[in-house]
Amino acid sequence: MDTLLQTDSAWDGAPYANYPSGRPEISVLRITVPAHSVLPWHTHPMPNAGYVLSGTITVEKPDGEKRTVNAGDVLPETVGSVHRGVTGDSPVTLIVFYAGSKGMPLSQRR
């Protein structure tokens, strides 16, 4: 068994405060982002983490803080913090795990 990620904070160092209240709902999405894409600025209301199956993506915040993740890497996402993803010359395929509650949106555009 390999532990790919175990953390109590997001990639930018912000600690996770708590899980959302209400009935728990786990969502797992397979997301493919085309090459040369700039995703819209957005936030997440719950803890989540993305595993990069293929490609490379850079996650950035408006203040310029960035983290680049490659195939095989896991990124603990921020909660309530505005960010976006930017891809390079190759498409990126991610598996993203969201730990939310029933009816909660997975992300919100900002």
N, C-alpha and C positions, 0 to 999 in steps of 0.2 A: 504494500500500500504506500502510495506517495501522497503526502499532503501538499496540494498545490497552492493553497492560501489559507492562512489562519490569522485574522487581524481584528482589531477593534476600532480601526480608523481607516479613512479613505486615503487614496493615493497622495492627496495634498497634505496629509497629516492631521486633518480634522477628525476628532474622535466621533464615533457613532454614539448618539445620545440614548436612543431606545428604538424599539420596533414600533410600528404604528399600532394604535389601539384597534379593537374590533376583531372579528373573526379572521384568523390568518389565511392568507392565500399566497402560495408560491407560484410564480410564473417563470417559465424557462423558454427563451426565444432563440431561434437561430436567425441571425441577421447578417445579410451580405451587403456591404457598402461598396459601390463601384470605385474604380481607380479615379484619382483626381477629384474627389468629392470633399466638400466642406459641409458638414452637417449643421443644422440650425442650432443657435444657442438654446439650451434647455436646462431644466433641473429635474431631479428625481426626488419624490417625497419619501422614499424608503431605501434602506440599505440594499445594494445590489453589487454584483461582480460579473465581469466579463472575461471569458476565456477566449483567447485568439486561436482559432483553428488554422487560419492561413493569412498571410499578408502582414502588413505593418500599419498601425494607426497611431496618430499622435493626438492625445487628449489635451486640450488647453483651456485655460480660464481667461477672462477678459483682461486680467492684470499681467498676462504674459507667462504665467507659470505653466509649464508643459511637462508631459510624461509620454514617452514613446514606448509602445508595447508591440512585441513581435509574436509570431506563431509560437505557441507553447507557453506564453506568458498569461498571467491572470492579473486583472486590474480591479481593485476595490474602488467602486465609484463613489463620488461625493453625494451627499444628501442635502438638498436645499441650496446648493451652490451652482451658479451658472457656469456652464462649460459646453464644449462641442468637440467633435472628432474631425480629424483631417486625414485623408488617405493620400498615399503617394502614387507611384507608378503601377501598383497592382491592386486589385480588389481585396477586400478584407472580409473574412467570414468569422463571426463571433458567436459564441453561445453565452447568453446573458441570463443570469439567475436573479430574480427579484423577490425579496421577502416583504410583501405588502399585506394588505388586508382586502377583504371582499369589496369590490367596486372601486378601489383606488386606482387612479391612472398611473401608468408606469413612468411617464415623463410628461413634462409640460414645457411648451415653447416659451422662450423669454425674449 
